[in-house]
């Protein structure tokens, strides 16, 4: 019996495909929710000297995990015991290992296993491809510790650490528009990666800060995608460092449209393909409670609330037509400003620039730019208006 799975997360993207080779029966693998069907030949296993025999599902899973964690690309597992359900046990064990360790699961690029067996024993041969080899993963581990020491300051709580991780990733990694690099190693050594690498590096840094998180597998309008789910004080929030990083890369720029948001908010343009903990708590509500409860950190929470754009939900910072937008521009000019940022609630319709020039006498020029605003209602955007 031979089985093969290939995993490629592309951006847009992040195509994850699993195939069983024609040596058995070609089917999509169980990770995408399909039933694996295979054929096998009953032959006498070869002896493997001093290799310790595995004799149960538990010891099989342990052995496979040790080999995978060590980033071994080719290894053999001798098995002693009834083999009637062994094929199913191998698949179950591998899926269980991946489900328990997102960092490992999304670092494996492909794997193939074959089995020769009798009724009472078997030899399992496994070949694995990785986006990072053992030395590269060692580098990532060491570099993550260095980064953590530089961005995690004494006395920081989990909320401060999440922002530190988010900002470091955005300021030091750019999206790989060639769709070639997929790993945290590439993000750290080449400075570019696709969403898979963003999610992996974010995952590793958050873990280093003691913050529980998951890698979410799903889709966006351009295809498969991956991002993170973060647990803060027992509540889960979505964090997409890929979507928050401008493309093309803008040095020194960070955005926060996909920073600790709910299922409902991210669900407007993201879909997940597996079951994950529910994210139902507004982080804005969490921040308000934190400001009231923790006086020492109140300035941080209040500043973060402003950075994330929660004040844009206030009526005074909202506009749904040119007349209201003109009022916001007049107020900004009166305060000596040359730009104003508002929540634009007119959906996909962009402001009529000529109407704005007519609305606000004395304007010589006006320009607008917009970003998604998941915190608002569906279709809302963050609109920045620059004028002189």
C-alpha positions in Angstrom: 0.0 0.0 0.0 1.3 3.5 -0.9 -0.3 6.7 0.1 0.8 10.2 -0.8 -0.4 13.6 0.3 0.8 16.9 -1.0 0.1 20.2 0.7 0.6 23.6 -0.9 -0.8 26.7 0.7 -0.7 29.4 -2.0 -1.8 33.0 -1.4 -5.0 34.1 -2.6 -4.7 31.2 -2.6 -3.2 28.9 -0.2 -4.2 25.9 -2.2 -4.0 22.8 0.0 -4.4 19.6 -2.0 -3.9 16.1 -0.9 -3.6 13.2 -3.3 -3.3 9.4 -2.9 -1.1 8.0 -5.6 -2.4 5.6 -8.3 -0.4 2.8 -6.6 -3.5 2.7 -4.4 -6.8 4.4 -5.3 -6.5 8.1 -6.2 -8.7 10.2 -3.8 -8.6 13.5 -2.0 -7.4 13.0 1.6 -9.3 13.2 4.8 -8.0 16.7 5.7 -10.4 18.1 3.1 -13.2 15.9 4.4 -13.1 13.1 2.0 -13.0 9.4 2.7 -9.7 7.7 1.9 -10.0 4.4 0.0 -7.0 2.3 -0.8 -5.8 -1.1 -2.0 -2.9 -3.0 -0.5 -0.9 -6.1 -1.0 -0.3 -8.6 1.6 3.4 -9.5 1.8 6.0 -10.5 4.3 7.6 -7.5 6.1 11.3 -7.2 6.0 13.3 -7.4 9.3 14.8 -4.2 10.6 17.3 -5.2 13.1 17.4 -3.2 16.3 14.4 -1.1 15.5 11.9 -1.3 18.4 8.5 -2.7 17.3 5.4 -0.7 17.7 2.4 -2.6 18.9 -0.6 -0.2 19.5 -2.2 2.9 18.1 -0.7 5.0 21.0 2.8 3.8 20.4 2.4 4.2 16.7 1.3 7.8 17.1 4.2 8.5 19.4 6.7 7.1 17.0 5.3 9.0 14.0 5.2 12.2 16.0 8.9 11.8 17.0 10.0 11.3 13.4 7.9 14.2 12.1 9.0 16.6 14.9 12.6 15.7 14.1 11.9 16.7 10.4 13.0 13.3 9.2 12.3 12.9 5.5 12.4 9.1 5.3 11.9 6.6 8.1 10.6 3.1 8.8 8.2 2.0 11.6 8.1 -1.7 12.3 4.7 -2.8 13.7 3.9 -6.0 15.7 0.2 -6.9 16.2 -3.0 -7.3 14.3 -3.0 -5.3 11.1 -6.7 -5.3 10.2 -7.2 -1.7 11.1 -3.6 -0.5 10.7 -4.2 1.5 7.6 -6.9 3.5 9.2 -4.8 3.9 12.4 -1.9 5.3 10.4 -4.1 7.9 8.8 -5.9 8.7 12.1 -2.5 9.0 13.9 -1.1 11.4 11.3 -4.2 13.5 11.2 -4.3 13.6 15.0 -0.6 14.8 15.2 -1.3 17.6 12.7 -4.5 18.6 14.5 -2.6 18.9 17.8 0.3 21.0 16.4 -0.5 23.7 13.8 3.1 24.6 13.6 4.1 21.1 12.5 1.0 20.6 10.3 1.6 23.7 8.2 5.3 23.1 7.9 4.8 19.7 6.2 4.6 20.2 2.5 3.9 16.5 1.5 4.1 13.0 2.8 3.9 9.5 1.4 3.6 6.2 3.3 3.6 2.6 2.2 3.0 -0.6 4.2 3.9 -4.2 3.7 2.2 -6.6 6.1 0.9 -9.9 7.2 -2.0 -10.5 9.6 0.3 -10.1 12.6 3.0 -7.6 11.6 3.9 -4.8 9.3 6.6 -2.5 8.1 5.5 1.1 7.5 7.7 3.3 5.4 7.2 7.1 5.4 8.6 9.9 3.2 7.9 13.5 4.1 8.6 16.9 2.5 8.8 20.0 4.6 8.8 23.7 3.9 11.6 23.9 6.5 14.3 21.3 7.2 15.5 20.6 10.8 18.3 23.2 10.7 16.0 25.8 9.4 13.4 25.1 12.1 16.2 25.3 14.7 17.0 28.7 13.2 13.4 29.8 13.4 13.2 28.7 17.1 16.3 30.6 18.0 15.3 33.7 16.0 11.8 33.7 17.5 13.4 33.8 21.0 15.6 36.7 20.0 12.7 38.6 18.6 10.6 37.9 21.7 13.3 39.3 23.9 13.3 42.5 21.9 9.6 43.1 21.6 8.3 41.7 24.9 9.1 44.2 27.7 8.9 43.4 31.4 5.4 43.9 32.8 3.7 43.4 29.4 0.3 41.7 29.5 -1.1 39.5 26.7 -2.9 42.3 25.0 0.4 44.3 24.7 2.2 41.2 23.4 -0.3 40.6 20.7 0.1 44.1 19.4 3.9 43.8 19.6 3.8 40.6 17.5 1.3 42.0 15.0 3.4 45.1 14.4 6.7 43.3 14.2 5.4 40.9 11.6 4.0 43.7 9.5 7.1 45.8 9.7 9.5 43.1 8.9 7.8 40.8 6.4 6.4 41.5 2.9 4.0 39.4 0.9 5.7 37.1 -1.6 3.9 38.1 -4.8 5.7 35.2 -6.6 3.9 32.7 -4.4 7.0 30.7 -3.8 7.9 31.1 -0.1 5.6 29.4 2.4 7.5 29.2 5.7 8.4 31.1 8.8 12.0 30.5 7.8 11.5 32.4 4.6 9.8 35.2 6.4 12.8 35.6 8.7 15.6 35.1 6.3 14.2 36.4 3.0 11.7 38.9 4.4 9.0 37.5 2.2 6.4 34.8 2.4 2.7 34.0 1.6 -0.1 33.8 4.1 1.0 30.4 5.3 4.4 31.9 6.4 2.7 34.9 8.0 0.4 32.6 10.0 3.3 30.3 11.0 5.5 33.2 12.2 2.7 34.8 14.0 1.8 31.5 15.6 5.4 30.9 16.8 5.8 34.4 18.2 2.5 34.3 20.1 3.4 30.9 21.5 6.7 32.3 22.6 4.8 35.0 24.5 2.6 32.4 26.2 -0.4 33.2 24.1 -2.6 30.4 23.0 -3.5 30.6 19.3 -4.4 28.5 16.3 -3.8 28.6 12.5 -7.1 28.9 10.7 -7.5 27.3 7.3 -10.1 28.8 5.0 -10.8 30.8 1.9 -11.1 34.4 0.7 -12.4 35.8 -2.6 -9.1 35.0 -4.4 -8.8 31.4 -3.1 -7.5 29.4 0.0 -6.1 31.4 2.9 -4.6 31.0 6.4 -4.7 33.3 9.4 -4.6 33.1 13.2 -7.2 32.7 16.0 -6.0 34.1 19.3 -7.2 33.4 22.9 -7.1 36.3 25.3 -8.5 35.8 28.7 -10.6 32.9 27.6 -12.1 34.7 24.6 -11.1 34.0 21.0 -10.4 36.6 18.3 -9.3 36.4 14.6 -6.0 38.0 13.7 -5.0 38.2 10.0 -1.4 39.6 9.7 -1.4 38.9 5.9 -4.5 41.1 5.3 -3.2 43.8 7.6 0.1 44.0 5.6 -0.2 46.4 2.6 0.5 44.9 -0.9 2.7 46.1 -2.4 4.8 46.4 0.7 4.7 49.9 2.3 7.7 50.3 4.6 6.8 51.4 8.1 3.1 51.1 7.6 0.7 49.0 9.7 -3.0 48.6 9.4 -5.5 47.0 11.8 -8.6 46.1 9.9 -8.2 42.4 10.8 -6.9 42.8 14.3 -8.8 40.7 17.0 -12.2 40.6 15.3 -15.2 38.3 15.6 -16.5 35.5 13.5 -19.2 37.8 12.2 -16.8 40.6 11.3 -14.2 38.5 9.5 -16.8 36.3 8.0 -17.8 39.0 5.6 -14.8 38.2 3.4 -13.2 35.1 5.0 -14.6 31.5 5.3 -13.0 28.7 7.3 -13.1 25.1 6.2 -12.8 23.3 9.6 -14.3 23.7 13.1 -12.6 26.2 15.4 -13.4 27.9 18.7 -16.1 30.5 18.3 -15.1 34.2 18.3 -18.1 36.1 19.4 -16.9 38.8 21.7 -16.3 42.3 20.4 -12.7 43.4 21.2 -14.0 46.9 21.5 -16.2 45.9 24.4 -13.2 44.0 25.9 -11.0 47.2 25.7 -13.7 49.3 27.3 -13.9 46.9 30.3 -10.1 46.8 30.5 -9.8 50.6 30.6 -12.2 50.7 33.5 -10.6 47.7 35.3 -6.9 48.3 34.9 -5.9 51.9 35.6 -2.2 51.2 35.1 -2.8 50.0 31.6 -5.7 52.4 30.8 -3.6 54.6 28.5 -2.4 51.6 26.5 -5.9 50.3 26.1 -7.3 53.7 25.1 -4.5 54.2 22.6 -5.1 50.8 21.1 -8.8 51.5 20.9 -8.1 54.6 18.9 -5.5 52.8 16.7 -7.9 50.1 15.8 -10.5 52.6 14.7 -13.3 52.0 17.3 -13.9 55.8 17.6 -14.9 55.8 13.9 -18.1 54.0 15.0 -19.2 57.3 16.6 -21.7 59.3 14.6 -19.4 62.4 14.6 -16.8 60.3 12.7 -19.2 58.8 10.2 -20.4 60.0 6.8 -22.7 58.4 4.3 -23.0 61.2 1.7 -21.0 64.1 0.3 -22.8 66.6 2.5 -21.9 64.9 5.8 -18.3 64.3 4.5 -18.1 68.0 3.7 -19.0 68.8 7.3 -16.1 66.5 8.5 -13.7 68.3 6.1 -14.8 71.7 7.3 -14.3 70.7 10.9 -10.8 69.3 10.1 -9.8 72.5 8.2 -10.9 74.6 11.1 -8.6 72.6 13.3 -5.7 73.2 11.0 -5.7 69.7 9.5 -5.1 68.7 5.9 -6.8 65.3 6.1 -9.7 63.6 7.9 -10.5 59.9 8.4 -14.1 58.8 8.7 -16.3 55.7 8.5 -17.9 55.8 5.0 -21.2 54.0 5.1 -22.2 54.5 1.4 -21.1 51.0 0.5 -19.0 50.6 -2.6 -20.0 54.0 -3.9 -17.0 56.3 -3.8 -17.4 60.0 -2.9 -18.0 62.4 -5.8 -14.8 64.6 -5.6 -16.3 67.4 -7.6 -19.3 67.4 -5.2 -16.9 67.8 -2.3 -15.1 70.7 -4.0 -18.5 72.3 -4.4 -19.5 71.4 -0.9 -16.5 73.0 0.8 -15.6 76.5 -0.7 -11.9 77.2 -0.8 -10.7 73.7 -1.4 -8.2 73.5 -4.2 -7.8 69.7 -4.4 -9.2 66.7 -2.7 -8.2 63.0 -2.9 -9.5 59.8 -1.1 -8.2 56.4 -0.2 -10.1 53.6 1.6 -9.5 50.4 3.5 -11.9 47.6 4.6 -13.6 48.3 8.0 -14.8 45.0 9.5 -15.7 46.8 12.8 -18.5 48.6 11.1 -21.6 47.3 9.2 -21.2 45.2 6.1 -19.9 47.4 3.3 -18.4 50.1 5.5 -14.9 51.4 4.8 -12.3 53.5 6.4 -12.1 56.6 4.2 -9.2 59.0 4.4 -9.7 62.3 2.7 -6.7 64.6 2.0 -7.2 68.1 0.9 -5.7 71.5 0.5 
